[in-house]
Amino acid sequence: MNFGETLDRVGTVLAAGNWQWAVAGGVALSAYGNPRMTLDLDVVTEAAAQDTVVSGFEAAGYVTLYRSTGFSNHRHPDSQWGRVDFIYVDGGTARQLFASLRSLPGPQGQSVSVPRAEHLIAMKVQAMKNAPDRAPQDLADIAYLLSLPGTDLAEARGYFVKADMSDRWEQLTHGR
């Protein structure tokens, strides 16, 4: 997958509606200094952008694999364009997330907007709750994010408590 060109495509589709967006998942982890293998591009955007995303990506040749209120997944038959997964947020979550984006170097040195480490942790906690088999990789990613200077441990812990996953927090932090 050509992440740089795919990011440009995401930007073009979302610019059509002036939607806010940021990278998440493995690309965001890499931007924070933790490069790891990833085969897709994860993007978080406003919930109201979903119709724009789906129509824009289908017009660009992507097949919509799954669509729900909070997510959509798209794969292009040409591996250069790969798979793009969207996370849709609204209300207070969207306001908080988009008000605190950081700009960091991403694929091929291209500047990318990324959520705060705490917001990435919240997304990973929710992903683990929805798909427990993801826990080993997500916990490793969260451990890295917790190690970043300035990460608010109390806020991060709150996301585990809210998801009824305090045991995972204790496993991760050993009670620190």
N, C-alpha and C positions, 0 to 999 in steps of 0.2 A: 504494500500500500504506500502510495506517495502522500505522506501526511501533510506536507506543505501545500500541495495542490488541492487536497481534499479540504483543508482548512479554508483555503480561498473560496472553494465552492460553498462551504457552509456560510461564510461571511457574505457571499453574494446573495444566497437565498434569503438569509435573515435580514439583510439590508433592505430588501424589497418592502418589508413591513416595519423597518426601523426597530426590530426586536433586539433586546439585550441578550447576550449569550456569553458563555465561557467554556473552556475545555475542562473536562473532569477525567476520572479514571487514570489509566497509565500515562497518557500524555501530560496530564497535570502533575502526576508524581515525578515524571522526568523533568518537568520545568522546575520543580522544587529541589531537584538534585538527586533524585533516586531513579536512575534509568532502569527500566525493566522491560522485558519482552511484552509487547502488546500487539494484537492483530487487528484492533478496531480503534475507532475514534469515538470517544464519549463526549457529548456536548450537553450542557444544561442551558435551557432557555425558558422564556416565559410561556406559561400554559396557553395563552391566547395565540401563540405562534404556530400551534400544531398544524392547522390546515395549510398554512404557508409552507411549513417544512415538508409535509407529506406531498403536496402538489408540486413543490419545487424539486424535490428529490426524484419523484416519479417522472417528471418532465426531463430530468437529466439522466434517465435510464435506470434508476435504482428501483428495486423491487421492495415493497413494504412487506416485511416479514411478520411484524406484529405491531398492533396499535391498541393502546388503552388510554385512559385519561392521563396517566402520569408518564407514559413511555411510548416510544416508537423505535423500531429497528429497521434499518434499510441496508440492502446489499446490492452492489453493482456487479453485473456479470464480468466486468473487466477488473481483475484483481488490483490494478493500479488505483482504482477508486474505492475499492474495499467495502468495508461495513462501517456504518455510522449509526450509533445509538444515541437517541435523544432522551433526556430527562426533562420533564416539564414541571415548573414550579409556579405558584401564584401567591397572592396575598402577602402576608408578613414574611413568609419564607423568601419570596422573590425580592421583596424590598431589602431585606437584610443581606441576602447573598449578593445582589447586584450593586448594592451601595458600598461593598467592601472588596471589590475585585482588585487583584494585583496584576500588573503586567510583567511577565517574565519571558526570557528567551525560550522558545519552543523548538519544534522541528526545523532543521536547516537554519537555525538562528532567528527564525521568524518570531516576532513578538506575539505572545498569546495572553489572553486574559484568563486568570485562574481564580477560583474561589479561595477564601482563607482556608488554612489547614483545617480549622475546626469544621467548616462546612463540608470539606471533602470527607472528613471523618463521619459526619452525620450521614452522608450519602452511602458510605461504605457500611455503616451500621445497618441502615435500612436494607441494603443489598443482601447482607448476611441474614437478616431477619426473613427476607423473602426467599432466599436460596442458601440454606445452611451449608451446603457443600462448598460454598465460596470462602468459608471462614479462614482456612489456612493462608490464602493469599491476601485476603482483606485484612486479617489481623497483622500480618507482616507489614502491609502498607500503612496501617494505622500506627503501628509501633514507630515506623519511620517518621510519620507526621507528628507524633507526640514528642519526638526527639528534637524537633526544630525549635530554635530559640523563639520564645514568646508565645508558643502554643498554650492556650488556656486549658489546663487540665480539668478544671471544674466544669467548664462548658462541655468539653469532650465527654467527660463522665456522664453528664446530664443526658447526652444522646443515647448512651447505653441504658441508663435508668429508664428513660422514656420508652425505649423499645423492649423493656423487660428483659434486658440482657446484662444485668449487673455481674453475673457470673463470668461473662466474657471479659468485662472490664477488670475484674479481679485476676483472671488468668493472664491478662495482658500486662497489668501493672504490678502484680504481686502485692497489692495493697498499698502501693506508695502514695 
